[in-house]
């Protein structure tokens, strides 16, 4: 028993010595310490100096609450019967149909309410080719929208819902924005409504050659206007058409594209500047189409190597390479601008690249006057230029209204008397070709079909058919009756306008 007590005492003394040594040595040499503290989460993301020199925390909550109410979710429904493929382009738009999808497709994006009466700005590629456009507000109300107008050259579209007293955002002067300025991106990525992310303006005047690059006319060249605001605020598929705002909630731009190898956020997004957007909207409202002034020149930005090669005395500016295929219509050539000139200023705006020139002129209309300052063989030359339209004229461009037949995707031709007699027909119009339109989307009509009746009314010419269709309202059912030359039995096709 006495031996057991001695053993117990030795064990206790050993434990005390171990604990004491750990407290003395361990606290000084412990490599990792994990601390847990209690407290409310902070909303401080940075500091900014005010006029009196004090530092105040940046708080995005008020701006986010204001902006999210004016950003909407847009769903576009198209009935194209064409398979679609996923793009591998690293510069991608923010949405697209599902890979390898056939038949009716749905795409989604975002939009920004710009006035209380229901006008909404979004991207052209969000609504392009859609048969139905639906808008869901921040309070989950859903409405059908009408497409007021589109501008593929800037990828901007204006749509409208029939509602009043809506929360909306005002445009701000995007020229006043600065690299390094805090911005918020608001949209609906991955169908997650009212998502807000923060970042800074990383660069301005970016040209990434993505707008309209699948539908360029070789005869007209590339007419796209790109001078994006680049931001590192996280944006993803579904943000397309959403708002890029400053910390006062002013609309700085419309989010349009991302630079990504995967199709999702990996660093940078691009927004159409508000000054370009507002000009497009004003034109669509006033004229039904965008009024774009043209200098009539082809330009490219200077590099140090090119400047040295051409023995130029400036390293920045827009070099006049040629007058393109429209030399006889060029306002610049008519005013005295020459090939090899370097444009360095338009009015009071410095021009340090071709992108800056394209953006500035893109805000002008035919008939507007611009003071062009250029460097010609080391000398400064100032030339006033009156801009023209694409056709080389001063007047505004009228909106081209498609007739009802063209809207359906039909190209028609008269049927000769011999064929009518052979088929025992009194009248008829042949479908010469079928283009993308409702007839192709919704029916199996083939080229060569001879339309004899529309809604049981006989037709004798394309003009007569067009007049019959113009009397129809959206949603009205229309039936086309007729035959094929090789299959002389009656076929009937029905579609809704």
Secondary structure, DSSP 8 states (H G I E B T S, - for coil): -HHHHHHHHHHHHHHHHHHHHIIIIIHHH-----------------EEE-TTS-EEE---HHHHHHHHTTEEEEEEEE---S-------SEEES----TT--SSEEEEEEEEE-STTSEEEEEHHHHTT-SEEEEE-TTS-EEE-EEEEEETTTTEEEEE-S--S-----B--GGG--TT-EEEEEE-GGG-SSEEEEEEEEEEEE--S-TTTTS-BTTTB------EEEE-S---TT-TT-EEE-TT--EEEEEEEEE-SSSS-SSEEEEEEHHHHHHHHHHHHHHSS----B---EEEE--HHHHHHTT-S-SSSEEEEE-GGGGGG-HHHHHT--TT-EEEEETTEE--SHHHHHHHHHT--TT-EEEEEEEETTEEEEEEEE-B-TTS-SS--------HHHHTTEEEEE--HHHHHHTT-S--EEEEEE-SSHHHHH----TT-EEEEETTEE--SHHHHHHHHHT--TT-EEEEEEEETTEEEEEEEEEE-
